[in-house]
Amino acid sequence: MIEKVVLAMAAIRILSGTLEITAALFMLHYNTVERALVINSLLSIIGPIIFFSTMTLGIYGLSTKLSFGSLIWIMLGVVCIVYGIKR
């Protein structure tokens, strides 16, 4: 049986993939660099939201199974990822 948290994480990723494919089709439909950049900028806003949503669900799912110290290490890892992306 699939865990509810894993199912929710997978559903968010499927939604994200669907948005990416739809955006690519819109880029091809409009066939201009200007429109493609606008569509791409919208995707850059959605990407971090998807990332944080799935990470939050994952950490929530692990919160009852891991020690507090382990959760702190995981959160520090997420902070490092975000820092690396922003830099």
N, C-alpha and C positions, 0 to 999 in steps of 0.2 A: 504494500500500500504506500502511495506517495504521501510524504508529509505535506501539510498545508503550507508551511513556509516555503518549501522547495517549489511547490506548485505555483505559489504567488510570485516567487523570484523568476521562474521560467516564463510565466505569463507576461511579466513586465519586459523581459528580454525579447519575447516574441513580438510584443507591441512595438518595442524599439526597432527591431529588425524590419517590421512592416512599415514603420515610418521612414526608415532609411531607403527601402526599396521604392516607396511611394515618392519620396523626394527625388530620387534618381529619375524616375519616370517623368516627374514634372520638369526636371531640368532638360530632359530630352524633348519634352513637348514644347517648352518655350523656346529652346534652341538659341538663347542669348546668354552671353557671359554675365551680364548684369543680373538677370533673373536667377541664374545659377548661383551667383554669389549671395543673393538675398536668401534663397532656399538653404544654402549651406550655412549661412549665419543663423538661421532658425534652428537648424540641427545642432549647432554648437551650443545653443541654449538648452536644448532638450537632453543632450548627452550627459552632462553632470547630474541632472535631475534623475535620470535613469540609474546612473552609478550610485548615487546616494540612497536611492530607494531600495535597490537590491542589497546594498551593504547593510542598511538599517534592518531590513528584514532578516538577513543572515545573522547579524549580531543578536537580534532579538531571539531568533531560533536557538542560538548557542547559549544564550544568557543563563539558562537553567542547567546546562550541562558543563559549563566551564567555571573555573574559579575567577574571582574578581581580578586577580593579577593577570590572568590570561586574557581577559576582556580588555584590560588596559593596553596590553601589548598589541592586540588586534586593532584597537582604536588608534594607537600610535602609528601602526602600519598604514592605516587609511590616511592619516594626517600626512605621512611621508609621501604617499602617492599623490595626494592633492597638491602638496608643496612642489613636487617634481613636475607636475603638469603645469602649474602656474609659472614656474621659473623658466 
